[in-house]
Amino acid sequence: MYQIQTLNKISPLGLENLSRDMYEVASEIKNPDGIIVRSFDMHTMEFPPSLKVIARAGAGVNNIPIDRCSEKGIVVLNTPGANANSVKEIVLTGMFISSRKIVEGINWAKTLVGNGDQVPRLIEKGKSQFTGPEIYGKTLGVIGLGAIGVKVANDAIALGMKVIGYDPFISIESAWGLSMNVKRANVLETLVQKSDYITLHVPLLDSTKGMLDKQRFGLMKKGVRILNFSRNGLVNNEDLKEAIANGTVAAYVTDFPDENLLKMENVISIPHLGASTPEAEDNCAIMAVEQICDYLENGNIEHSVNFPECSMPQSGITRLSIINKNIPNMVGQISTVLAAENINIADMINKHMCDYAYNIIDLDSKIKPEQMEKLKKIEGVIMVRKIDTGKEG
């Protein structure tokens, strides 16, 4: 039976997909095979030798020590796209509230309490200070065309906007789903020059940190509105403050406020509500559970952030799951050990990503513990796991 630890409250709709005869699920399990987590900070956690996989019920994995997991052969999974509709809806909300000064207007209206019958007259007199442009016919620049970016772009087209998209690494799946009316920007500078609204949908990497900075603010139209429901750190906040002061940025909507942003004028700070819908929580939990089960039961990897995607139908008596450093002759050494033990390979697949490689090997027979130990002793091998297929040898 597999032991699954939950570090946050996980949607019951997801957990109910863990069969009771194969899985034990609790928050206090000491030696789990897998962990399902949302926002819990795992950086100071000690990982037991039993831990094989961590599934993040969400897209971001900043709360998980990825490098340490990779070194220990722990597969880290996430659920990209499961909360895409939820985030898309709040991005569209952000566009409207950045244009029409709706939040400011609501807050101002509340200050009129106590004026009695004079409130309607005061409303009519003061409403002009909250005017703002329609989004119809304006140009939206979408930086990052993954699951969320594509949905935002397509809905913006449906709302009558012109849309420019920038993503040099767009996937085939995203490209198929993207409206043909979305124009492509070959360089980011083209997008920032032409856009009335800019929305960010990229991960926080060394290459994207501070991607909207003084130089790019200098290329933007006066009065541009910027939406960041992706990650804190993508916008240089000091340069943003200057761009707001000189009128370049009319509004900045962020789901990741900090002390400095809360003090800035024309910044609408939302308390990280992008995926805070029951539908998104259910979808993320269901996807996380499906992926963790597929890895534990079949050795298949989908949506991992530290190891390559790799899957294969079962065809043998025993399945081996092997993680190793991505160095020459690893497959040859593994095959040699198996051949020396008179173990025939029915099928196998090898994939690599950066410094690591992953192998799924189906065998025509059972494998003994001492034979497994010989595989583990190969220099560069990090993890060897046996999965019984249920077939008789």
C-alpha positions as CSV (number, residue, x, y, z in Angstrom):
1,M,0.0,0.0,0.0
2,Y,1.3,3.5,-0.9
3,Q,1.5,6.1,1.8
4,I,0.4,9.7,0.7
5,Q,1.0,12.7,2.9
6,T,-1.0,15.9,2.4
7,L,0.7,19.2,3.5
8,N,-2.3,21.4,2.9
9,K,-6.1,21.0,2.7
10,I,-6.6,19.2,-0.6
11,S,-9.9,19.0,-2.4
12,P,-11.8,15.8,-1.5
13,L,-12.7,15.5,-5.2
14,G,-9.1,14.8,-5.9
15,L,-8.4,12.6,-2.9
16,E,-11.4,10.3,-3.5
17,N,-9.6,9.1,-6.6
18,L,-7.0,7.4,-4.5
19,S,-8.3,3.8,-4.2
20,R,-8.5,2.8,-0.6
21,D,-7.0,-0.7,-1.1
22,M,-3.9,0.8,-2.6
23,Y,-3.4,4.2,-0.8
24,E,-3.4,5.5,2.8
25,V,-3.8,9.3,2.9
26,A,-3.2,11.5,5.9
27,S,-1.4,14.7,6.9
28,E,0.7,13.0,9.6
29,I,2.3,10.1,7.7
30,K,6.0,9.8,8.7
31,N,7.4,7.8,5.7
32,P,5.3,8.7,2.7
33,D,5.8,7.4,-0.8
34,G,4.3,10.6,-2.1
35,I,3.3,14.1,-1.0
36,I,0.5,16.3,-2.3
37,V,1.0,20.0,-1.5
38,R,-0.4,23.4,-2.4
39,S,1.4,26.4,-0.8
40,F,3.2,24.7,2.1
41,D,6.9,25.8,2.3
42,M,8.9,22.6,1.9
43,H,12.4,24.2,1.8
44,T,13.2,23.3,5.4
45,M,11.7,19.8,5.4
46,E,13.8,16.7,5.8
47,F,12.8,14.1,3.1
48,P,12.6,10.5,4.2
49,P,14.2,7.8,2.0
50,S,10.7,6.5,1.2
51,L,9.7,9.6,-0.6
52,K,9.5,9.1,-4.4
53,V,7.3,11.9,-5.7
54,I,5.8,15.3,-4.8
55,A,2.7,16.6,-6.6
56,R,2.0,20.3,-6.4
57,A,-1.7,21.0,-6.8
58,G,-1.0,24.1,-8.9
59,A,1.5,25.4,-11.4
60,G,4.1,27.3,-9.3
61,V,6.7,25.3,-7.5
62,N,8.7,28.0,-5.7
63,N,7.7,26.4,-2.3
64,I,9.5,23.1,-3.3
65,P,13.4,22.7,-3.2
66,I,13.7,21.4,-6.7
67,D,17.4,20.9,-6.8
68,R,17.5,18.9,-3.6
69,C,14.6,16.7,-4.9
70,S,16.5,16.1,-8.1
71,E,19.6,15.0,-6.3
72,K,17.6,12.5,-4.3
73,G,15.7,11.2,-7.3
74,I,12.4,12.7,-6.1
75,V,10.1,13.5,-9.0
76,V,8.3,16.9,-8.7
77,L,5.0,17.2,-10.6
78,N,2.8,20.2,-11.1
79,T,-0.6,20.8,-12.7
80,P,-0.3,23.4,-15.4
81,G,-3.6,24.4,-17.0
82,A,-5.8,23.0,-14.2
83,N,-6.5,26.5,-12.9
84,A,-6.2,28.2,-16.2
85,N,-9.9,29.3,-16.5
86,S,-9.9,30.7,-12.9
87,V,-6.8,32.8,-13.6
88,K,-8.1,33.9,-17.0
89,E,-11.3,35.2,-15.4
90,I,-9.4,37.3,-12.9
91,V,-7.1,38.7,-15.6
92,L,-10.1,39.9,-17.5
93,T,-11.4,41.4,-14.3
94,G,-8.1,43.1,-13.9
95,M,-8.4,44.7,-17.3
96,F,-11.8,46.2,-16.5
97,I,-10.9,47.5,-13.0
98,S,-7.7,49.0,-14.3
99,S,-9.6,50.9,-17.0
100,R,-12.8,52.1,-15.4
101,K,-11.5,53.0,-11.9
102,I,-14.2,50.8,-10.5
103,V,-12.4,50.0,-7.2
104,E,-11.6,53.7,-6.6
105,G,-15.2,54.6,-7.3
106,I,-16.6,52.0,-4.9
107,N,-14.3,53.1,-2.2
108,W,-15.2,56.8,-2.8
109,A,-19.0,56.0,-2.7
110,K,-18.6,54.5,0.7
111,T,-17.3,57.8,2.0
112,L,-20.7,59.4,1.3
113,V,-22.4,57.4,4.1
114,G,-24.1,59.9,6.4
115,N,-25.2,62.3,3.7
116,G,-28.7,61.0,3.6
117,D,-30.9,62.2,0.7
118,Q,-27.9,64.1,-0.7
119,V,-26.1,60.9,-1.7
120,P,-27.6,60.6,-5.3
121,R,-26.7,64.3,-6.0
122,L,-23.2,63.8,-4.7
123,I,-22.8,60.6,-6.7
124,E,-23.8,62.4,-10.0
125,K,-21.5,65.3,-9.1
126,G,-18.4,63.2,-8.3
127,K,-18.6,60.3,-10.7
128,S,-16.6,62.1,-13.5
129,Q,-13.4,61.6,-11.5
130,F,-13.7,57.9,-12.1
131,T,-14.1,57.8,-15.9
132,G,-11.9,55.4,-17.9
133,P,-11.6,53.9,-21.4
134,E,-13.4,50.9,-22.8
135,I,-11.3,47.9,-23.7
136,Y,-13.1,47.4,-27.0
137,G,-10.8,48.1,-30.0
138,K,-7.7,48.4,-27.7
139,T,-4.6,46.3,-28.1
140,L,-3.7,43.7,-25.5
141,G,-0.2,42.3,-25.4
142,V,0.0,38.8,-24.0
143,I,3.5,37.7,-22.9
144,G,3.5,33.9,-22.6
145,L,1.1,31.8,-24.5
146,G,0.7,28.8,-22.3
147,A,-2.6,27.4,-21.0
148,I,-3.6,30.7,-19.3
149,G,-2.2,33.1,-21.9
150,V,-4.0,31.4,-24.7
151,K,-7.3,31.6,-22.9
152,V,-6.8,35.3,-22.1
153,A,-5.9,36.0,-25.7
154,N,-8.9,34.2,-27.2
155,D,-11.4,35.8,-24.8
156,A,-9.9,39.2,-25.5
157,I,-10.4,38.7,-29.2
158,A,-14.1,37.7,-28.4
159,L,-14.4,41.0,-26.5
160,G,-13.4,43.0,-29.5
161,M,-9.7,43.7,-28.6
162,K,-6.7,43.4,-30.9
163,V,-4.2,41.0,-29.5
164,I,-0.5,40.6,-29.9
165,G,1.2,37.5,-28.5
166,Y,4.8,36.8,-27.7
167,D,6.2,33.4,-26.8
168,P,9.3,32.1,-28.5
169,F,8.7,28.7,-26.9
170,I,5.0,28.2,-27.6
171,S,4.0,24.5,-27.5
172,I,2.2,22.7,-30.3
173,E,-0.8,22.2,-28.1
174,S,-1.0,25.9,-27.2
175,A,-0.6,26.9,-30.9
176,W,-3.5,24.7,-31.9
177,G,-5.7,26.3,-29.3
178,L,-4.7,29.9,-30.1
179,S,-7.1,32.1,-32.2
180,M,-5.9,32.8,-35.7
181,N,-6.7,36.5,-35.0
182,V,-3.8,36.8,-32.5
183,K,-0.9,38.6,-34.1
184,R,2.6,37.4,-33.4
185,A,5.4,39.5,-32.1
186,N,8.8,38.2,-33.0
187,V,10.5,40.3,-30.3
188,L,9.2,41.5,-26.9
189,E,9.9,45.1,-27.7
190,T,7.4,45.1,-30.6
191,L,4.7,44.0,-28.2
192,V,5.4,46.6,-25.5
193,Q,5.5,49.4,-28.1
194,K,2.1,48.6,-29.6
195,S,0.0,47.5,-26.5
196,D,-2.5,49.5,-24.5
197,Y,-2.7,46.6,-22.0
198,I,0.1,44.1,-21.2
199,T,-0.5,40.9,-19.3
200,L,2.2,38.6,-18.1
201,H,2.0,34.8,-18.2
202,V,5.5,33.5,-17.9
203,P,7.4,31.6,-15.1
204,L,9.9,33.5,-12.9
205,L,13.4,32.5,-14.2
206,D,16.7,34.2,-14.3
207,S,15.8,35.1,-17.9
208,T,12.4,36.6,-17.0
209,K,13.2,38.3,-13.7
210,G,12.6,42.0,-14.0
211,M,11.7,41.6,-17.7
212,L,9.6,44.8,-17.5
213,D,12.2,47.3,-16.5
214,K,13.2,50.9,-17.2
215,Q,14.3,50.2,-20.7
216,R,11.0,48.5,-21.7
217,F,8.9,51.0,-19.8
218,G,10.6,53.6,-22.0
219,L,9.2,51.9,-25.1
220,M,5.6,51.8,-23.9
221,K,2.7,54.0,-24.8
222,K,1.7,56.6,-22.3
223,G,-1.2,55.3,-20.2
224,V,-0.5,51.6,-20.6
225,R,-2.1,49.2,-18.1
226,I,-0.1,46.2,-16.9
227,L,-1.5,43.0,-15.4
228,N,0.6,40.5,-13.5
229,F,-1.2,37.4,-12.3
230,S,1.9,35.2,-13.0
231,R,4.7,35.8,-10.6
232,N,6.2,38.5,-8.3
233,G,9.6,39.5,-9.6
234,L,8.7,39.8,-13.3
235,V,8.3,43.6,-13.0
236,N,11.1,45.8,-11.6
237,N,9.2,47.6,-8.9
238,E,11.5,50.6,-8.6
239,D,11.3,51.2,-12.4
240,L,7.6,50.7,-12.2
241,K,7.3,53.4,-9.6
242,E,9.1,55.8,-11.9
243,A,6.9,54.8,-14.9
244,I,3.8,55.4,-12.9
245,A,5.1,58.8,-11.7
246,N,5.9,60.0,-15.3
247,G,2.5,58.8,-16.6
248,T,3.8,55.9,-18.7
249,V,1.8,53.3,-16.6
250,A,-1.7,54.3,-15.8
251,A,-2.4,51.3,-13.7
252,Y,-0.6,48.2,-12.5
253,V,-2.7,45.2,-11.3
254,T,-0.9,42.6,-9.4
255,D,-1.9,39.4,-7.6
256,F,1.4,39.5,-5.6
257,P,1.5,42.7,-3.5
258,D,4.3,43.5,-1.1
259,E,4.9,46.4,1.2
260,N,6.3,48.8,-1.4
261,L,3.5,48.0,-3.9
262,L,0.8,48.6,-1.3
263,K,2.2,52.1,-0.9
264,M,2.3,53.0,-4.6
265,E,-0.4,55.1,-6.3
266,N,-2.2,53.5,-9.3
267,V,-1.4,50.0,-8.1
268,I,-4.3,47.7,-7.6
269,S,-3.2,45.0,-5.2
270,I,-5.1,41.7,-5.2
271,P,-4.3,39.2,-2.4
272,H,-3.2,36.3,-4.6
273,L,-6.7,35.3,-5.7
274,G,-5.9,34.1,-9.2
275,A,-6.7,30.4,-8.6
276,S,-8.9,30.9,-5.5
277,T,-12.0,29.2,-6.9
278,P,-13.5,25.9,-5.8
279,E,-13.4,24.8,-9.4
280,A,-9.6,25.5,-9.7
281,E,-8.9,23.7,-6.4
282,D,-10.9,20.7,-7.5
283,N,-9.2,20.5,-10.9
284,C,-5.7,20.9,-9.5
285,A,-6.3,18.2,-6.9
286,I,-7.7,15.8,-9.4
287,M,-4.8,16.3,-11.8
288,A,-2.2,16.0,-9.1
289,V,-3.7,12.7,-7.8
290,E,-3.9,11.3,-11.4
291,Q,-0.3,12.1,-12.0
292,I,1.0,10.9,-8.6
293,C,-0.8,7.6,-9.1
294,D,0.5,7.1,-12.7
295,Y,4.0,7.6,-11.4
296,L,3.8,5.3,-8.4
297,E,1.8,2.6,-10.1
298,N,3.3,2.7,-13.6
299,G,6.5,4.8,-13.4
300,N,5.1,7.2,-16.0
301,I,6.1,10.9,-15.6
302,E,3.8,13.7,-16.9
303,H,4.2,17.4,-16.1
304,S,7.4,17.1,-14.1
305,V,9.5,20.2,-13.5
306,N,12.8,18.3,-12.7
307,F,12.7,15.2,-14.9
308,P,11.7,14.5,-18.5
309,E,8.2,13.5,-19.4
310,C,8.3,9.8,-20.1
311,S,5.6,7.1,-20.4
312,M,5.2,3.6,-21.9
313,P,2.5,1.0,-21.9
314,Q,3.3,-2.0,-19.7
315,S,4.5,-5.0,-21.6
316,G,6.5,-7.2,-19.2
317,I,6.4,-9.1,-15.9
318,T,8.4,-6.4,-14.0
319,R,8.9,-2.7,-14.6
320,L,12.0,-0.8,-13.6
321,S,12.0,2.9,-13.0
322,I,15.6,4.3,-13.0
323,I,16.8,7.9,-12.5
324,N,20.4,8.6,-13.4
325,K,22.7,11.5,-14.1
326,N,22.7,12.5,-17.8
327,I,26.2,11.2,-18.7
328,P,27.4,8.9,-21.5
329,N,26.9,5.1,-21.6
330,M,24.4,4.9,-18.8
331,V,21.9,2.9,-20.8
332,G,24.7,0.6,-21.9
333,Q,25.8,-0.1,-18.3
334,I,22.2,-0.8,-17.2
335,S,21.7,-3.2,-20.1
336,T,25.0,-4.9,-19.4
337,V,24.1,-5.6,-15.8
338,L,20.7,-7.0,-16.8
339,A,22.2,-9.2,-19.5
340,A,24.8,-10.5,-17.1
341,E,21.9,-11.6,-14.8
342,N,20.1,-13.3,-17.8
343,I,17.3,-10.8,-17.6
344,N,15.7,-10.1,-20.9
345,I,14.4,-6.6,-21.7
346,A,10.9,-6.6,-23.2
347,D,10.8,-2.9,-23.9
348,M,12.4,0.3,-22.7
349,I,12.4,4.1,-23.1
350,N,15.1,6.6,-22.1
351,K,14.5,10.4,-21.9
352,H,16.7,13.1,-20.5
353,M,16.3,16.7,-19.3
354,C,19.3,18.9,-18.4
355,D,21.5,17.1,-15.9
356,Y,19.2,14.0,-15.4
357,A,17.8,11.1,-17.3
358,Y,14.9,8.8,-16.7
359,N,14.4,5.2,-17.9
360,I,11.4,2.9,-17.9
361,I,12.5,-0.7,-18.5
362,D,10.0,-3.6,-18.8
363,L,11.5,-7.1,-18.1
364,D,10.3,-10.5,-19.2
365,S,10.9,-11.9,-15.7
366,K,11.0,-11.0,-12.0
367,I,14.1,-9.3,-10.6
368,K,15.8,-10.2,-7.3
369,P,16.8,-7.7,-4.6
370,E,20.5,-8.5,-5.1
371,Q,20.1,-7.8,-8.8
372,M,18.5,-4.5,-8.0
373,E,21.5,-3.7,-5.8
374,K,23.9,-4.2,-8.8
375,L,21.9,-1.6,-10.8
376,K,22.0,0.8,-7.8
377,K,25.8,0.5,-7.6
378,I,26.3,1.8,-11.2
379,E,28.1,5.1,-10.8
380,G,25.6,7.9,-11.8
381,V,22.5,5.9,-10.9
382,I,20.4,7.9,-8.4
383,M,17.3,5.8,-8.0
384,V,16.1,2.3,-9.0
385,R,12.5,1.3,-8.3
386,K,10.7,-2.0,-9.1
387,I,7.0,-2.0,-10.1
388,D,5.3,-5.3,-10.3
389,T,2.8,-5.4,-13.2
390,G,0.7,-8.2,-11.8
391,K,1.6,-10.6,-14.6
392,E,3.0,-14.0,-13.8
393,G,6.5,-14.8,-14.8
